[in-house]
Amino acid sequence: MATIAADMKSQGKEVINFSVGEPDFNTPKHIIKAAKSAMDAGYTKYTAGPGMLEFRQAICNKLIKENGIKYNPKDVLVSNGEKQSLYTACQALFDKGDNVIIFTPYWVSFPEFIRLSDAKPNFVKTNSNKNFEPDFEQLQNKKDKSTKGVIINSPSNPTGGVWRDETIVKLLKIAKRNNWYVISDECYERLVYNKKFTSVEKLNRENKIAACVITCMSLSKTYAMTGWRIGYSVGPYEIIKGMAKIQGQATSCANSIGQKAGIAALSGDQECVDFMKSKFLKRRDLMLGLIRDIPNVTCSSPDGAFYVFPDFSQYLNQTVNGKKLKDTFDISQYILESANVVTVPGDGFGATGHIRFSYATSSEIIEKGIEKVKVALNKVF
Ligand SMILES: Cc1ncc(COP(=O)(O)O)c(C=O)c1O
């Protein structure tokens, strides 16, 4: 889709992009200023492998204040983006012969992190009409002796779904009973609308479950810092130590300037986060209303992240311009070629019939783009 869009752009066509996975805002000024000061002050060298102590302390302060979980700096590993945290966790925990539960629709990188550790992803479906929460019956049938872990991603990319606390508690109890590692990807923790976000580890402690949880978090989405590549993981010391060994050989440490900027982000004024969140909420409602107005499309209201994940199943197997729309790759391609709008087909996330639209873009673009999609889809029926 990106290649076709690039070709169209090079032909001078105006292309609207709803595929973006990052905030359209620039990083807040006080964070940029901290990075500039860090460079001037000579913070341009390698740092300690697991991250600057000052930054890991700032992370621990944030974890207590925002997530209600106490950790020590030695239990924290700073990485080059949360993507590295998740990859390294899988490398440290899984091996050939293991399988790891992932819920569909899943973020595209999860199966690959698992395969790169020589383990196998074990896909379990979710209920699209219930916040994309796990189908526990299928989980029961699919788990076996080689299951070693489970990945939770709430709020989720691609669905935007936020699981209820009781669902997470139920899953944690199953994980504990079966001795699974739980990797919790909480990169959208601050982008939760009209609902309270609770960290998986907080629920684990509050309910005295004692499952083994490794929490991975990111500065990318919360502070519009995707390009800075700063993320972190926290968990039991022995696991974090193993992950630090792997990361130390792979990339030494996360970049020093980004770590200093990260201290400013976590310890500074959080008004910038509230500002971006309020913009995202308005855009979500706008996009949701416009998409629900397209005939034969249904869309649940996602409580988090910056994606909506409407259901286009009714368009499957319809024929337009002499071509049958076999799957969402075909629907997305049709939308791109006839409306000049880029979307992400749900089949890539293991979700037949759905298409992901990102609302991390301006209201004007949302209005213009969805109108074009509507006009194009009107020609299908
Ligand atoms: C679900 C999810 N987890 C993790 C990441 C990685 O974030 P980063 O590596 O930028 O910290 C992303 C980025 O798109 C994501 O969508």
The ligand as an SDF file (V2000), in Angstrom:
LIG
                    3D

 16 16  0  0  0  0  0  0  0  0999 V2000
    1.5220   -1.9260   20.0410 C   0  0  0  0  0  0  0  0  0  0  0  0
    2.8560   -1.3000   19.8920 C   0  0  0  0  0  0  0  0  0  0  0  0
    3.8400   -1.6810   20.7160 N   0  0  0  0  0  0  0  0  0  0  0  0
    5.0670   -1.1480   20.6370 C   0  0  0  0  0  0  0  0  0  0  0  0
    5.3790   -0.1850   19.7000 C   0  0  0  0  0  0  0  0  0  0  0  0
    6.7840    0.3070   19.6380 C   0  0  0  0  0  0  0  0  0  0  0  0
    6.9640    1.5960   20.0390 O   0  0  0  0  0  0  0  0  0  0  0  0
    8.4330    2.2390   20.0780 P   0  0  0  0  0  0  0  0  0  0  0  0
    9.4280    1.2290   19.5920 O   0  0  0  0  0  0  0  0  0  0  0  0
    8.3790    3.4240   19.1640 O   0  0  0  0  0  0  0  0  0  0  0  0
    8.6820    2.6230   21.4840 O   0  0  0  0  0  0  0  0  0  0  0  0
    4.3800    0.2400   18.8110 C   0  0  0  0  0  0  0  0  0  0  0  0
    4.6770    1.2110   17.7560 C   0  0  0  0  0  0  0  0  0  0  0  0
    3.9590    1.3800   16.7890 O   0  0  0  0  0  0  0  0  0  0  0  0
    3.0800   -0.3190   18.9160 C   0  0  0  0  0  0  0  0  0  0  0  0
    2.0850    0.0640   18.1280 O   0  0  0  0  0  0  0  0  0  0  0  0
  1  2  1  0
  2  3  1  0
  2 15  2  0
  3  4  2  0
  4  5  1  0
  5  6  1  0
  5 12  2  0
  6  7  1  0
  7  8  1  0
  8  9  2  0
  8 10  1  0
  8 11  1  0
 12 13  1  0
 12 15  1  0
 13 14  2  0
 15 16  1  0
M  END
$$$$
